[in-house]
Amino acid sequence: MDSNISSEFVQKLLDEIDELTAVIIEQREQILILTKTVANLTEENLKLKESFNKNSKNSSKPPSSDGFSKPEPKSLRKSSGKK
């Protein structure tokens, strides 16, 4: 070994490496947990969007579950304005 590098210095570096390795392992575990959480929330979000977009015309839901929105006109003909 080079006489300028002491064994204490080398030991401090090894200890620091051990600490950083422990931090990396902990962060890796947290990343895995967060990745699973994001996947679960994304799936739940898609299911909620699908159910939100359903009404009595495109699902088996009763018309009373549609809310108070005004239904679309059945005819596309415009009134002539004559009476």
Long-range contacts (C-beta under 8 A, 24 or more apart in sequence): none
